[in-house]
Amino acid sequence: VATALFIGLAHTGSFGWQEGIILLVFLSLFLVYSGMRAKTMPCDMEPMEQIDDLQEKPDGYGISVALVIGGLIGLGIGADLLVEGAVEIATGFGVSEAVIGLTLVALGTSLPELVTALVAAVRGHCDVAVGNVIGSNLFNLLGIMGITAMIGEVPVPDSFLQVDLWVMLASTMILIPFCRLRSKVGKLSGATLVALYVGYMVYLTHSAESASVMGLHF
């Protein structure tokens, strides 16, 4: 539903404050629904066996607060460097910023989710791995774009409307059979998903090269 909503709003041509409000409202409704479901559904999870792996409570909270503040500052600086570097790479290689965002920036910002999912899967907490992927995608679509659109208007490139949004929709639809049938994502399924993503990356690279050649020609 979030993917379909995002695609529908994208076809308005841009994400303004009106679209941002709609996205944030849907995010709020999802969070409220999740909270209500958590209270009504019994918890059948076993106690955490890895509790001993957690660090001991610190003597004081001053260092923890300082680390949080330092992390937030570093996050802001890192995000600025990431965007600046991505734009310079796009300019240097003669490709669009949209392609860099779909490849280099997307991969970089998704690495934390990858590490979290891997650790959760290795430790047997597969619900955490799946929830991490789905939850991060929901927050990216509804939360990040909603907040960004509230601050400033975000135009949608034509290439997104023609190809990329539909690839995102197809990727979402691929997961539905696994969830409905409660089947595992095994090695074969995982390899297939990775192969599909690599194919999409190849397509983006080819389209970027074609656009670059056309630009040089003109």
C-alpha positions in Angstrom: 0.0 0.0 0.0 2.8 2.4 0.9 4.5 1.6 -2.4 1.3 2.2 -4.4 0.7 5.4 -2.5 4.2 6.6 -3.2 3.9 5.8 -6.9 0.6 7.6 -7.2 1.9 10.8 -5.5 5.0 10.7 -7.7 2.9 11.0 -10.8 1.9 14.5 -9.6 5.3 15.5 -10.8 6.8 16.4 -7.5 6.6 15.9 -3.7 5.4 19.1 -2.1 4.1 19.8 1.4 0.7 18.4 0.6 2.2 15.1 -0.5 4.5 15.2 2.5 1.5 15.5 4.9 -0.2 12.5 3.2 2.9 10.4 3.5 3.4 11.3 7.2 -0.3 10.7 8.0 0.0 7.2 6.5 3.2 6.6 8.5 1.4 7.7 11.7 -1.5 5.4 11.0 0.9 2.5 10.5 2.7 3.2 13.7 -0.6 3.4 15.6 -1.7 0.2 14.0 1.5 -1.6 14.9 1.3 -0.4 18.5 -2.3 -1.6 18.8 -1.4 -5.0 17.2 1.5 -5.4 19.6 -0.8 -5.0 22.6 -3.5 -7.3 21.4 -1.3 -10.1 20.0 0.4 -12.4 22.5 4.2 -12.4 22.4 5.5 -15.9 21.8 9.2 -14.9 21.7 11.6 -16.6 24.0 13.7 -14.5 26.3 16.8 -13.1 24.7 19.6 -15.6 25.0 22.2 -13.0 23.9 21.5 -10.7 26.9 25.0 -11.4 28.3 26.4 -10.0 25.0 25.0 -6.5 25.9 27.3 -4.1 27.5 27.0 -3.3 31.1 25.1 -0.2 32.3 27.5 2.7 32.3 28.4 4.5 35.5 27.0 7.7 34.2 24.9 9.0 31.3 27.1 11.9 30.5 29.3 9.9 28.2 26.3 8.3 26.5 24.7 11.7 25.9 27.9 13.0 24.5 28.2 10.0 22.2 24.7 10.5 20.9 25.2 14.2 20.2 28.6 13.4 18.6 26.9 10.7 16.5 24.2 13.1 15.3 26.7 15.7 14.4 28.8 13.2 12.6 25.7 11.9 10.8 25.0 15.4 9.5 28.5 15.9 8.3 28.7 12.5 6.7 25.4 13.0 4.9 26.6 16.3 3.5 29.9 14.7 2.3 27.9 11.8 0.8 25.7 14.1 -1.2 28.6 16.4 -2.3 30.7 13.4 -3.3 27.8 11.8 -5.2 27.2 15.0 -7.2 30.9 15.3 -8.0 31.0 11.7 -9.2 27.9 12.2 -11.3 29.4 15.3 -12.9 32.8 13.6 -13.4 31.4 10.5 -15.1 28.8 12.4 -17.0 25.8 10.6 -15.6 22.7 11.9 -14.0 22.4 12.5 -10.3 19.4 10.2 -10.3 21.5 7.2 -11.4 24.1 8.0 -8.7 21.3 8.1 -6.2 19.9 4.8 -7.3 23.2 3.1 -7.2 26.1 4.5 -5.1 24.0 6.5 -2.6 21.4 3.8 -2.2 24.0 1.1 -1.6 25.8 3.2 0.9 22.8 4.1 2.9 21.5 0.5 2.9 24.7 -1.0 4.3 23.4 -0.7 8.0 20.3 -2.6 7.1 22.4 -5.3 5.4 24.6 -5.7 8.4 21.6 -5.8 10.8 19.8 -8.4 8.7 22.9 -10.6 8.5 23.5 -10.5 12.2 19.8 -11.2 13.0 19.7 -14.1 10.5 22.9 -15.6 11.8 21.6 -15.5 15.4 18.3 -17.0 14.4 16.2 -13.9 14.8 14.8 -14.0 11.3 11.7 -11.9 12.2 14.1 -9.1 13.1 15.9 -9.5 9.7 12.6 -9.4 7.7 11.1 -6.6 9.9 14.3 -4.5 9.5 14.1 -4.7 5.7 10.3 -4.0 5.5 10.4 -1.4 8.2 13.2 0.6 6.7 11.6 0.6 3.3 8.3 1.8 4.9 10.1 4.6 6.8 12.1 5.6 3.7 8.9 5.9 1.6 6.6 7.5 4.1 8.9 9.1 6.7 12.0 10.3 4.9 10.2 11.5 1.8 7.4 12.9 3.9 9.7 15.0 6.1 11.8 16.1 3.1 8.8 17.2 1.1 7.6 19.2 4.1 10.9 21.2 4.1 11.2 21.7 0.3 9.6 20.5 -2.9 11.2 17.5 -4.4 10.7 17.1 -8.2 10.4 13.5 -9.6 12.6 12.8 -12.7 10.8 11.4 -15.7 13.0 8.3 -15.7 11.6 7.4 -12.3 8.1 7.5 -13.6 9.0 5.4 -16.6 11.1 2.6 -15.1 12.4 2.9 -11.6 9.2 3.2 -9.6 7.8 0.2 -11.4 10.9 -1.8 -10.6 10.3 -0.8 -6.9 6.7 -2.0 -7.2 7.8 -5.3 -8.7 10.4 -5.8 -6.0 7.6 -5.3 -3.4 5.3 -7.8 -5.1 8.0 -10.4 -5.2 8.0 -10.6 -1.4 4.3 -11.1 -1.1 4.2 -14.8 -2.0 6.9 -15.5 0.7 4.9 -13.7 3.3 1.5 -15.2 2.4 2.8 -18.7 2.1 5.0 -18.3 5.2 7.9 -19.8 3.2 11.5 -19.3 3.8 13.8 -17.2 1.6 16.4 -19.9 1.0 19.7 -19.8 -0.9 18.1 -20.2 -4.3 15.5 -17.5 -3.7 18.2 -15.2 -2.2 20.5 -15.8 -5.2 17.6 -15.0 -7.5 16.8 -11.8 -5.7 20.5 -10.8 -5.9 20.6 -11.6 -9.6 17.6 -9.5 -10.2 19.2 -6.6 -8.4 22.5 -7.0 -10.3 20.5 -7.0 -13.5 18.9 -3.7 -12.5 22.3 -2.3 -11.7 23.5 -3.4 -15.2 20.5 -1.7 -16.7 21.2 1.6 -14.9 24.8 1.5 -15.9 23.9 0.8 -19.6 21.3 3.6 -19.5 23.8 6.0 -18.0 26.4 5.2 -20.6 23.8 5.7 -23.4 22.8 9.0 -21.9 26.5 10.1 -21.7 27.1 9.1 -25.3 24.0 11.0 -26.5 25.1 14.1 -24.5 28.6 14.0 -26.1 27.0 13.6 -29.5 24.8 16.6 -29.1 
